[in-house]
Amino acid sequence: MFKITAKDGKARVGKLKTRHGTIETPFFMPVATRAVGKFIGPEDYKKLKIKASISNSFILYLKPGLKVVENAGGIHKFMNCKHIMFTDSGGFQVSKESFLKEQSKKGIFFQNPMDNSSHFITPKKSMEIQQTIKADVAMAFDDMAPYGSTKERFELALERTHRWAEESLKHHTDKKQLLFGISQGGFYKDLRKKSAKFIDALPFDGNAIGGVAIGEPLDKMYLAVKSALPELNPDKPRYVMGVGSPVDIVELVSLGVDCFDSIYPTKNARHNTLYTSEGPINIDKAIYELDLNPVDKKCNCYTCKNHTRSYIRHLAKYKEAEGMRLKSIHNIAFMMKLMEDLKCAIKKGELKQFKKEFYKKFKKKRKK
């Protein structure tokens, strides 16, 4: 199911086999929460040659509803996509006031913000939802305490996450669908180590570190990840959820992480920060008003092959939907190229040099 094919220090390249094909790690997944991204969709994913994406099973359960997705034959046919698809369990919505209604030992009462209806989601229900959706990789149901919670709240989330992980395994019956466990623990080293060790001992196909990139300072994010990683089996894929900063991905790949997802690249694009081979640029600046160069001369994405910085700036200034799409296409293309470059560097044993050159261009503008 997962085989490591190359190493450079702690970093590694591997192959993860799913029912919709094999994907080479490390990889980054664009977020298609509602079976579509914001201003970017399935046809764009095909042209970008996306290898994998992630949707939110709870959101899809609310709308369009499982009947609609099941009637289409599953998420791949519903979206008309052939790439590998992950689904999150919905535990992340605990941190959203518009969704969370009440929590209990057995599950979570969610409120549908669209019609105010109440839904009680348990590990069993979450597994039923994700198996009906027919994702290639499902995530165990977990409890994610929001940043700023007390240690007692993080401990409670840990207790629930561990119990629900065991229940998720019990109710997961689709043998062709992979199931990943999620460790929690907030920003406490002892809790992170304890949770990672517990989740790793269970027979999941892969292990994820959840509850990071939720508004905490960078040092706390790294404390959480670095505390958990040594406790996770290196022979299984290791997934850090929610991290999408190019600098953080390069660093975490060097620490042995295999899989990422985040809205960060497309959110940055919508706010006019575009990634280039020379570092990030703010496309709405006046210096690009008459610039007839592509966003990045070294990029072969649709945006760079067909439009100038001047035109993209024009669309950005007027907040045009097409501008949002073109900017999103470019940043996702950048992330895909970054992952390929990282794999190439690992295979050649040149990751240290790659990081040095990359950081020269990106760290100088990095927000602490």
Secondary structure, 3 states (H helix, E strand, C coil): CEEEEEEECCEEEEEEEECCEEEEECEEEEECCCCCCCCCCHHHHHHHCCCEEEEEHHHHHHCCCHHHHHHHCCHHHHHCCCCEEEEECCHHHHHCCCCEEEECCCCEEEECCCCCCEEEECHHHHHHHHHHHCCCEEECCCCCCCCCCCHHHHHHHHHHHHHHHHHHHHHCCCCCCEEEEEECCCCCHHHHHHHHHHHHCCCCCEEEECCCCCCCCHHHHHHHHHHHHHHCCCCCCEEEECCCCHHHHHHHHHCCCCEEEECHHHHHHHCCEECCCCCCEECCCHHHCCCCCCCCCCCCCHHHHHCCHHHHHHHHHCCCHHHHHHHHHHHHHHHHHHHHHHHHHHHHCCHHHHHHHHHHHHHHHCCC
